[in-house]
């Protein structure tokens, strides 16, 4: 097994691993803890293997809104057909931040990929936090933000292409609201990192609407700097796993006319702690 960092601050590519080998799990888990995003190349696996690997990290969080894989309700289908225009997950986000206990991580398996495009971008929220000034870090450390699923998966989204094509559904279940620290202490690394995102975060508590909007807008623009990012270029069979407590991610929708099919499993997390 060879582990190659993707950038100076986030992500690693793992060559020559086999997720079905329990003897390799310790090294894979250590790489995940260190790099927050790992790309395990060349995995020729069945859904059952995907599930077994995920369960080694913890219990599985069954997604409420994505269409499940036939016969495997614990695996979500992430799909864009060649004639569809909208890709699910195009905005910068953190999976399940709207839950009271956000998911630990997501494990995405590339089943069918386009000949080009369809990459996934990630951001290190620890690196973004570290680059803030000390006064800004101190200010944010005492704040909490509200996250919600309602405006993303609820009734108002029923007219979206993803809902109309059946890729997303169960809008009545979009009732989640959660309060989390704006700056958290990561349960694995102990590093401090930002925990707000443009898709699911609605506002910062205790600030006026105008103040909250201004602070969040500043943080979002700050986090988008390329110095905090890594980019995953997919190959069929790849498995990419990311830490939802430590990263943002977004899907790049630049492969119109081609099909992209992925299987995603999400692993349960633990309650978050502030600074």
N, C-alpha and C positions, 0 to 999 in steps of 0.2 A: 504494500500500500504506500502510495506517495501522496503527500499533501503539499499543494502549491498555493500560496496566497494569491488572491486575485488582485488585490491592491495593497497599498501601505497601511490601510486602516480597517478594512472590512472584507470578509469573504475568503473562501478557500475552495480550490478544486481538488477532489480526491480521485486519484487514478489507481486502478487495480484493486479496488475493494469489492466485496460481495456482501450485500446487506443481509443475505440469508445465512451468513456464517456468524453464529453467536459469539465466536471467539474474537471477531473483529469489532464487536459493538463498542467495547471500551475505548478503542482508539477513535472511532467515529464520534462517539459522545464527547470525548475530550476536544476534538476539532470543532464540534458544534459550540461547545462552551467558550472556546477561545475566539472563534472567528464570526459567530452569530449567523453567518450564511455559509452553508456548505453545498457544493455541487458534486454529487457522487456519479461519476460517469459510467455509462454502459451497463445498466442494470436490466437484464432480460428476466423479468419477474411477472408473476401472476398477481391478481388483486389480493389473494390470501397472503402472499409474501410481503406485500406492501403493508397489510394490516399487522402482520406479526412484527415487522420492524417498528411500526409506530407504537405498538403496545409496549415495547421495551422502554420507551421514553415515559409512558404513562397512559392513563385512561383516554379513550377517544371522545372528542367532542363532536356530536352529530350535528352538522349544519342544518339550520332550520329552513334555509331559503334556496339553496342550490339543488338542482335536480340530482338525485342520487344515481350512482352506477347500478344498472340492472343486477339484482341479486345481492347487492352489497350496499345496504343503506348507510353504512358508516363512511362510505367514500363519495365525495362530491364530484360531479362532472363539471369541468371547466372547459367550455366549448365555444368556438366561433366557427360557423360554417362559411364556406367560400362566398356565399351571396349575402352574408350578414355584415352590417357596418359597425355595430357596437361590440366592443370587447368588454367583458366583465372585469372590473378592477383597473380601469384606465386612470383613475385618480390616485394620488398618493394617499396611502391608508395603512392602518394596522388592523389585521384581522381580529374581529371579536372584541375590540376595545369597548364596545357597548355592553358587554357582560360584566356582572359584578366581580367575577373572577375571570379576567381575560385569558384566552388560550395561551399556552406556553409557546407552541410553534405550529407551523404548517409544513406538510411534507407533500411536495408536488411531483408527480411522475409524468414525464413526457411520453405520450402514447403516439401521437401523430403531430408532426410539426411542419410548418411551411418551409419551402426551400431557402427562404431568407426572411429576416424580420422576426417579430414575435418575441423579442428579448424581454427580460424582466430586470428592472432597476431596483436597487436597494439603497437605503440611507442608514448610516450609523447614528443613532440618536445620542449615544455617548459622546462621539466625536463632535457632534453639533453642540451639545451642552458644554463640552470642554472649551470650545472656541468662543463662548459668550464671555462678556466682561464679568468680573467679580461682583459688581453691584447688580447686574442683571440676574446673575445666578442667585444671589441672596433674595432678590425680589420674587423671583419665580418659585423659590423653595418653600414659600409659605402659602402657595396657592393650590386650589383644586379646580378641575375642569369637569364638565358634564359631557358624556358621550351618549349617543342614541342611535338605535337602528331604524327608528320610525320614518325619517325622511329619506332613507336610502332603500329600504325594503318594504315600506308600508304601502297603503292604498294609493297614495299619490304617485307611485311608480308603476302602476298597472298599465299605463300607456307606453312604457318603454319597450324597445325592441326585445330586450332580454326577457321581459315578462311575457310579451306576446308570443314569443317563440318557445316558451316553456323552460328556458334556461334558469330563470328565477321564478319563484312562486311562494305560496303560503304567506301572502302579505298580511293576513290577519294576525300572524304570530309576531309581527314586528312591533313589540311593545317594550323593548328593553331600553332602560335608561340607567346609567351608572356614573358614579362620581369617583374620580381617580386623582392622585396628586399630579400636578403639572411636571414635577421632577421626581422620579422614583429612584430607589436604590435597587439595582438589579439583584434578584435572588441568587443567581449563580456567580456572577463576577464581582458583585459588590460595587460596581461602577455606578455613578450617577448618570442619568440620561433623561431626556425630555420624553413625556408621554402625552402628546397631543397630536392630532392628525387632521388634515383638511377634510376628509370624507365624513368621519363619525363624530368629531368634537363639535359641540354646538356653542359652548361659551365657557368662559372662566368665571367661577363664582366670586361674588363680592365686588366685582368691577361693574361699571355701567356698561350698557350695550356697546357704546362707542369705544370705551377703553378696552373691553374684551376683544372687539373686532380688530382694533389697532395692534394690540399685543400679539394676537394669534397671527395676523397677517405678517407682522415682522418676523415671528418665529418660523413661519412656513417658508418665507423667502430665504431666511438664513439657512434652514435645513436643506434646501435644494442645491446648495453649492456642490460642484462636482468633487471637491476634495473629500466630501463625506460619503461618496457613492461607490458602489461597484455595479457591474453589469454582467448578467448571466446570459450567454449565448447558448441556446439549447441545442442538443442533439437528441434524436429519438433514443429512448431508454434512460435518459438522465433522470436522477432524482435530486431535487433541490429542496433543502430544508432551511427554514429561517426562524429566528427567535422573534416572536411578536412583541416581546417586552423591550427589545433592543433595536428594532429596525422599523422603517417604513418600507413599502414596496409599491410598484405600479407596473402594469402590463403595457407594453408598447404596441399600439395598434397600427402597424405599418405593413400588413401582409394581406391586403384586400385581394380577393380572388382565390385565396388558399384556405384550407381547413387547418385548424389547430385544436387538438384534443388533449386534455390533461386530466389526470385523476388526482384529487387532493384529499388528504386526511389531515385533520386538525387534532392536536393533542392538548388535553386539559392543562391548565396552569395552576397557579396558587395566588392567594391574595397579595396585592401589591403594597409595598411600604414606601412612604415618602422619605425625604432626606432627614 
